[in-house]
């Protein structure tokens, strides 16, 4: 008689595992919303997309002249191909904004892959006329001494 409850428990556990795997696949394949590039979080998104795609000239065009960084600095950045970046918070004070993101690197693909490691980063943006520009990121622009963030 003990095998009946064990089979039910095994079936329930099996269903939960299958649902978790499906949820993981769906979450991994969803597309990120496109943010308005005229906002601080939008310019950070454009900058990070350019860096991740290896389009360093596009990323460098989004840098503020006050950052002290240029194309050679952006070209020297290293970000994992598997990096996932999630917007956490944006705080705007006058013409300066701090955009906080969680970065997960080193994650394996698949429903049972390694989840990688996550670190929180702060990227600063400054208003440059009517546009926002990246003015600092200790994470990606440390080579040029940009410690704003």
C-alpha positions as CSV (number, residue, x, y, z in Angstrom):
1,X,0.0,0.0,0.0
2,X,2.9,2.4,0.6
3,X,3.7,2.4,-3.1
4,X,0.4,4.3,-4.0
5,X,1.3,7.5,-2.1
6,X,4.9,7.3,-3.3
7,X,3.7,7.2,-6.9
8,X,1.4,10.2,-6.4
9,X,4.3,12.1,-4.8
10,X,6.6,11.1,-7.6
11,X,4.1,12.3,-10.2
12,X,3.6,15.6,-8.4
13,X,7.3,16.2,-8.2
14,X,7.7,15.2,-11.8
15,X,5.0,17.7,-12.9
16,X,6.6,20.5,-10.8
17,X,10.0,19.8,-12.4
18,X,8.6,19.9,-15.9
19,X,6.7,23.2,-15.1
20,X,9.9,24.8,-13.6
21,X,11.8,23.8,-16.8
22,X,9.2,25.3,-19.0
23,X,9.1,28.5,-17.0
24,X,12.9,28.7,-17.2
25,X,12.9,28.3,-21.0
26,X,10.1,30.9,-21.4
27,X,11.9,33.4,-19.1
28,X,15.2,32.9,-20.8
29,X,13.7,33.5,-24.3
30,X,11.6,36.6,-23.6
31,X,12.7,39.8,-25.2
32,X,13.6,42.9,-23.2
33,X,11.4,46.0,-23.5
34,X,13.0,48.8,-25.6
35,X,13.3,51.8,-23.4
36,X,13.1,55.4,-24.6
37,X,16.7,56.4,-25.5
38,X,16.0,60.0,-24.5
39,X,15.8,58.8,-20.8
40,X,18.7,57.9,-18.6
41,X,17.7,54.2,-18.4
42,X,17.1,54.2,-22.2
43,X,20.6,55.5,-22.9
44,X,22.1,53.0,-20.5
45,X,20.2,50.3,-22.3
46,X,21.5,51.5,-25.7
47,X,25.0,51.7,-24.4
48,X,25.0,48.2,-22.9
49,X,23.4,46.7,-26.0
50,X,26.2,48.3,-28.1
51,X,28.9,47.0,-25.8
52,X,27.4,43.5,-25.7
53,X,27.1,43.4,-29.5
54,X,30.8,44.6,-29.9
55,X,29.6,47.8,-31.5
56,X,32.1,49.9,-29.6
57,X,31.9,53.0,-31.9
58,X,28.1,53.2,-31.2
59,X,28.8,52.8,-27.5
60,X,31.5,55.5,-27.5
61,X,29.1,57.9,-29.1
62,X,26.9,57.6,-26.0
63,X,29.7,58.7,-23.7
64,X,29.6,62.2,-22.1
65,X,32.6,64.4,-22.8
66,X,33.0,64.7,-19.0
67,X,33.5,60.9,-18.7
68,X,37.2,61.1,-19.7
69,X,36.7,58.0,-21.8
70,X,36.7,57.3,-25.5
71,X,36.5,54.5,-28.1
72,X,39.7,52.8,-27.0
73,X,38.4,52.6,-23.4
74,X,35.1,51.1,-24.5
75,X,36.9,48.7,-26.9
76,X,38.9,47.3,-24.0
77,X,35.8,46.3,-22.0
78,X,35.0,42.7,-21.4
79,X,31.5,41.4,-20.8
80,X,30.5,37.8,-20.9
81,X,28.5,36.8,-24.0
82,X,26.0,35.2,-21.7
83,X,25.5,38.3,-19.6
84,X,21.9,39.2,-18.6
85,X,21.3,42.7,-17.4
86,X,18.2,43.8,-15.5
87,X,17.2,47.4,-14.7
88,X,16.7,47.8,-11.0
89,X,16.4,51.5,-10.3
90,X,16.9,55.0,-11.8
91,X,17.4,58.1,-9.6
92,X,17.5,61.5,-11.3
93,X,18.7,64.5,-9.5
94,X,18.7,67.6,-11.8
95,X,21.0,66.9,-14.8
96,X,22.5,63.7,-13.3
97,X,21.1,60.2,-13.1
98,X,22.3,57.0,-11.5
99,X,20.9,53.9,-13.2
100,X,21.3,50.7,-11.2
101,X,21.4,47.3,-12.9
102,X,21.9,43.7,-11.9
103,X,24.3,41.9,-14.1
104,X,24.3,38.1,-14.2
105,X,27.4,36.6,-15.9
106,X,28.6,33.0,-16.4
107,X,25.2,31.4,-16.7
108,X,24.9,28.2,-18.7
109,X,21.9,27.8,-21.0
110,X,19.2,25.3,-20.6
111,X,16.7,24.7,-17.8
112,X,19.3,23.1,-15.5
113,X,22.3,25.2,-16.4
114,X,24.4,27.1,-13.9
115,X,22.7,30.3,-12.8
116,X,26.0,32.2,-12.8
117,X,26.8,35.0,-10.5
118,X,25.1,38.4,-10.1
119,X,26.5,41.7,-9.2
120,X,24.9,45.1,-8.9
121,X,26.3,48.0,-10.9
122,X,25.6,51.8,-11.0
123,X,26.0,53.7,-14.2
124,X,25.9,57.5,-14.2
125,X,24.4,59.6,-16.9
126,X,24.4,63.3,-17.4
127,X,22.2,65.5,-19.5
128,X,24.1,66.9,-22.5
129,X,21.7,69.4,-24.1
130,X,18.5,67.5,-24.8
131,X,20.2,64.0,-24.6
132,X,21.5,61.8,-21.8
133,X,25.1,60.6,-22.1
134,X,27.0,58.0,-20.0
135,X,29.4,59.8,-17.7
136,X,30.6,57.0,-15.5
137,X,30.7,53.3,-14.8
138,X,33.2,51.7,-12.4
139,X,32.2,48.4,-14.0
140,X,32.8,49.0,-17.7
141,X,34.9,52.1,-17.8
142,X,37.4,51.4,-15.0
143,X,40.3,51.4,-17.5
144,X,39.9,55.1,-18.1
145,X,39.5,55.9,-14.5
146,X,35.8,56.5,-14.6
147,X,34.6,55.8,-11.1
148,X,31.4,57.7,-11.2
149,X,28.5,55.4,-10.6
